[in-house]
Amino acid sequence: MAVTKEELHRLIDQITDPADLEIAYEALRAVVESDQDQSWFWTEYWQAGEREADEDKASGRISGPFGTADEAVRHLDRAAAKGGNDED
């Protein structure tokens, strides 16, 4: 959804309650001042991966938890030897 600055200003002008205006201000400020180092997380590409991971988790297509990185690597090695099926 594309919104113009004019439309945003029009919405803000409709806010009459000072408490609501403060909430809108804080929300907009958070967007403007957001840490650009984290902006990748909100890209459509990354969000698609997040949705895929959520679906995998909900469907039980996950492994672990593992106590160490070595345990995880051994698990992946065994899965690769079985032809990619990582279910043990």
C-alpha positions as CSV (number, residue, x, y, z in Angstrom):
1,M,0.0,0.0,0.0
2,A,1.5,3.3,-1.1
3,V,0.7,6.3,1.0
4,T,1.6,9.8,0.1
5,K,2.8,12.4,2.7
6,E,-0.3,14.4,2.0
7,E,-2.5,11.5,3.0
8,L,-0.4,10.9,6.1
9,H,-0.7,14.6,7.0
10,R,-4.5,14.5,6.5
11,L,-4.8,11.5,8.9
12,I,-2.6,13.2,11.5
13,D,-4.7,16.4,11.2
14,Q,-7.8,14.3,12.1
15,I,-6.3,13.3,15.5
16,T,-7.8,15.4,18.2
17,D,-7.0,13.6,21.4
18,P,-3.5,14.6,22.7
19,A,-2.9,11.0,24.0
20,D,-3.6,9.6,20.5
21,L,-1.4,12.3,19.0
22,E,1.5,11.2,21.3
23,I,1.0,7.6,20.3
24,A,1.1,8.5,16.6
25,Y,4.2,10.6,17.2
26,E,6.0,7.8,18.9
27,A,5.1,5.3,16.2
28,L,6.3,7.6,13.4
29,R,9.4,8.5,15.3
30,A,10.2,4.8,15.8
31,V,10.0,4.3,12.0
32,V,12.1,7.3,11.2
33,E,14.7,6.6,13.8
34,S,14.8,2.8,13.3
35,D,18.1,1.2,13.3
36,Q,19.1,0.9,9.6
37,D,21.3,-2.1,10.5
38,Q,18.1,-4.0,11.1
39,S,16.1,-2.9,8.1
40,W,17.0,-6.0,6.2
41,F,14.7,-8.0,8.6
42,W,11.6,-6.1,7.2
43,T,12.3,-6.7,3.5
44,E,9.8,-8.9,1.7
45,Y,12.6,-11.4,0.9
46,W,13.4,-11.9,4.6
47,Q,9.8,-11.9,5.7
48,A,9.0,-14.6,3.2
49,G,11.8,-16.7,4.8
50,E,10.4,-16.0,8.2
51,R,7.0,-17.2,7.1
52,E,8.5,-20.3,5.6
53,A,10.4,-21.0,8.9
54,D,7.2,-20.5,10.8
55,E,5.4,-23.0,8.6
56,D,8.2,-25.5,9.0
57,K,8.1,-25.2,12.7
58,A,4.3,-25.5,12.8
59,S,4.5,-28.6,10.7
60,G,7.2,-30.2,12.8
61,R,9.9,-29.9,10.0
62,I,12.6,-28.9,12.4
63,S,15.5,-30.6,14.2
64,G,17.1,-30.1,17.5
65,P,17.6,-28.5,19.9
66,F,21.3,-29.4,20.0
67,G,23.5,-29.0,23.0
68,T,26.5,-28.1,20.9
69,A,27.4,-27.0,17.4
70,D,29.2,-30.4,17.0
71,E,26.0,-32.2,17.7
72,A,24.2,-30.2,15.1
73,V,26.9,-30.9,12.5
74,R,26.8,-34.6,13.2
75,H,23.1,-34.6,12.8
76,L,23.4,-32.8,9.4
77,D,26.1,-35.2,8.3
78,R,23.9,-38.2,9.2
79,A,21.0,-36.6,7.3
80,A,23.1,-35.9,4.2
81,A,24.3,-39.6,4.3
82,K,20.6,-40.7,4.3
83,G,19.9,-38.6,1.3
84,G,18.9,-35.3,2.9
85,N,16.2,-36.6,5.3
86,D,17.1,-34.9,8.5
87,E,14.6,-36.8,10.7
88,D,16.2,-39.1,13.2
